[in-house]
Amino acid sequence: MEVSARNLFKGTVKSLVVGLVNVEVILEIAPGVEVAAVITKASSEKLGLSLGKEAYAVIKASDVMLAVD
């Protein structure tokens, strides 16, 4: 994976709150440090997100995107 964003944090999916269209994802990037992102349900499925899976919080300005290897 190559990403141009400078703010890239690897973490573990701690929580998934699935709605009809969106999913709220909580990543634990360090003990007691969490990052939240709201992404589309389709993106969550495409990334194969599940509890305990490693993922990356890619932060650009005020947006938070997720990426996986």
Secondary structure, DSSP 8 states (H G I E B T S, - for coil): -----SEEEEEEEEEEEE-SSEEEEEEEEETTEEEEEEEEHHHHHHHT--TT-EEEEEEETTEEEEE--
